[in-house]
């Protein structure tokens, strides 16, 4: 089930892209909709990933299979650790 890893890496990088907009400001203080181009790019990435996982012609090409909700929850939990880690690093950078 390498496609679970595939989805995890993509979501991990999408969270990282959102979090990396500012090196010192928290993701929770910057305003989610401040960078429309980034949101458009992230949306395109999510759509492409969903097509690769759920659209049958792309499933054949990428050798993927649909993921159940439980797997998506795990993917989101694991991938969101990049936000937690980056927020801790930002806080430490501000303190020192």
For each residue, the residues with C-beta under 8 A, 3 or more apart:
1: 4 5 65
2: 5 6
3: 6 7 52 53 62 63 64 65 67
4: 1 7 8 67 71 75
5: 1 2 8 9
6: 2 3 9 10 49 52 62 64
7: 3 4 10 11 49 53 67 72 75
8: 4 5 11 12 75 78 79
9: 5 6 12 13
10: 6 7 13 14 45 49
11: 7 8 14 15 49 75 76 79
12: 8 9 15 16 78 79 82
13: 9 10 16 17
14: 10 11 17 18 42 45 46 79
15: 11 12 18 19 79 80 82 83
16: 12 13 19 20 82 86
17: 13 14 20 21 38 41 42
18: 14 15 21 27 32 38 42 83
19: 15 16 27 82 83 86 87
20: 16 17 23 86
21: 17 18 25 27 30 34 35 38
22: 25 27 30
23: 20 90 93
24: 90 93 94
25: 21 22 29 30 90
26: 29 30 87 90 91
27: 18 19 21 22 30 83 86 87
28: 87
29: 25 26
30: 21 22 25 26 27 34
31: 34
32: 18
33: 36 39
34: 21 30 31
35: 21 38 39
36: 33 39 40
37: 40 41
38: 17 18 21 35 41 42
39: 33 35 36 42 43
40: 36 37 43 44
41: 17 37 38 44 45
42: 14 17 18 38 39 45 46
43: 39 40 46 47
44: 40 41 47 48
45: 10 14 41 42 48 49
46: 14 42 43 49 50
47: 43 44 50 51
48: 44 45 51 52
49: 6 7 10 11 45 46 52 53
50: 46 47 53 54 55
51: 47 48 54 55 58
52: 3 6 48 49 55 58 59 61 62 64
53: 3 7 49 50 58 59 62 64 65 66 67
54: 50 51 59 66
55: 50 51 52 58 59
56: 59 60
57: 60 61
58: 51 52 53 55 61 62 64
59: 52 53 54 55 56 62 63 64 65
60: 56 57 63
61: 52 57 58
62: 3 6 52 53 58 59
63: 3 59 60
64: 3 6 52 53 58 59
65: 1 3 53 59
66: 53 54
67: 3 4 7 53 71 72 75
68: 71 72
69: 72 73
70: 73 74
71: 4 67 68 74 75
72: 7 67 68 69 75 76
73: 69 70 76 77
74: 70 71 77 78
75: 4 7 8 11 67 71 72 78 79
76: 11 72 73 79 80
77: 73 74 80 81
78: 8 12 74 75 81
79: 8 11 12 14 15 75 76 82
80: 15 76 77 83 84
81: 77 78 84 85
82: 12 15 16 19 79 85 86
83: 15 18 19 27 80 86 87
84: 80 81 87 88
85: 81 82 88 89
86: 16 19 20 27 82 83 89 90
87: 19 26 27 28 83 84 90 91
88: 84 85 91 92
89: 85 86 92 93
90: 23 24 25 26 86 87 93 94
91: 26 87 88 94 95
92: 88 89 95 96
93: 23 24 89 90 96
94: 24 90 91
95: 91 92
96: 92 93
